[in-house]
Amino acid sequence: MEDVETTENEGPAAVVGVETTPISTARESGQLIEVLANLPEKAILDEKRLASILGVTPRTVRRMVVRFELPPPVRLAGRSVWMVGHILAHIQAAAEHALDDAERQARRLRNLRP
């Protein structure tokens, strides 16, 4: 597991050796996903760290998995963990699916015009 620097009030600020925006600053500027994207793809995040990065509670992370907004976790030493690369791939696939749906809907609407 990657060493994660933490601060008392901000949670995981960065993976050692990778420059990222502190969580509180990212939250204020709306760049939470950018923090996730700046982590190494093979970095492993537990539920609490992922929740901190996303600005939600651990319970919300579990709910996001049930709603297919996040990939399912892997159990490691009795804890739910995610690899950053898998999270980003899941988000990318969801974005591509949403784009395909929007294009399909737009084509359908164009065909309805008289």
Secondary structure, DSSP 8 states (H G I E B T S, - for coil): ---EEEETTTEEEEETT-----HHHHHHHT-HHHHHHTS-TT-EEEHHHHHHHHTS-HHHHHHHHHTTSS---EEETTEEEEEHHHHHHHHHHHHHHHHHHHHHHHHHHHHH--
